[in-house]
Amino acid sequence: MYFYIYDNFLADKKYQTQLYKIENRLVDLGIKGRTNRMTLLKNMSEVVNDGIRQGAKTIVVIGNDSSFSKIINLIVDQDVVLGLIPIDGNSKIARLLGMPAGAAACEVLAQRIIKNLDLGLAGKQYFLDSASVEGERVNIKFNNWTIQNTDAKQKISFNNLGVLSNVNKNICACDPTDGRLELVIEEPTSFFKSPSKPTIIKFSHVLIECTNTSSFLITDESTKLKMPLVIQVASRHLKVIVGSGRLF
């Protein structure tokens, strides 16, 4: 059974026509299911658990990248498939998954191509795309090596997809099916300084520490975490519906 969760921002009347087209196409394709429209008063964890208790095997999020990221930690321990209908063409995750915007995404859902994607794990927080350091005086330890960061302008990210962290795909082609994450360190640039080649290290397990209490790690641009933390490839995978135009 399909279970469709509408993010709360879709209550805005400007989305009504778009949602009407999506709902009609789901009916045409025979994949209409139960729906739940989120509000500020609803608890998403309770909504998801209720849907699964009632037999949902495929949970489809209608919304944006934030909508998709929010639900990952809620279903990672469940035997369900996750899908995304991006409400517009601004979703970076949707482009990587090969999901077109709006009603066109329904065609991809109906084709039901499912891939098992790696997940990152920072402490107890799962992330699909990336975890980025905000701040300075960070030590990254793996094997017998330690990398020290003393410049707040230096960009440090731990990537699985690497689309939200804006990692340049010309220098970092993250593969969410290879069983590893990528540490990317980008040096600050200026008008007088040409961009240098970033440091890229594939890993499965690192320890990140910090001596600056104002620094933090942010996962999938949504959840802030204090350090120290272990960042690793999760033992669990995420089953996701993808399109033939996916970028991996």
Secondary structure, DSSP 8 states (H G I E B T S, - for coil): -EEEEE-GGGGSGGGHHHHHHHHHHHHHTT---EEEE--TTS-HHHHHHHHHHTT-SEEEEEE-HHHHHHHHHHHTTSS-EEEEEESSTT-HHHHHHT--STTHHHHHHHHTEEEEE--EEETTEEESSEEEEESS-EEEEETTEEEEE--TTSEEEEESS-TTTT--TTT----TTSS-EEEEEE---BTTB-----EEEEESEEEEEES-TT-EEEETTTEEE-SSEEEEE-SS-EEEEE-TT---
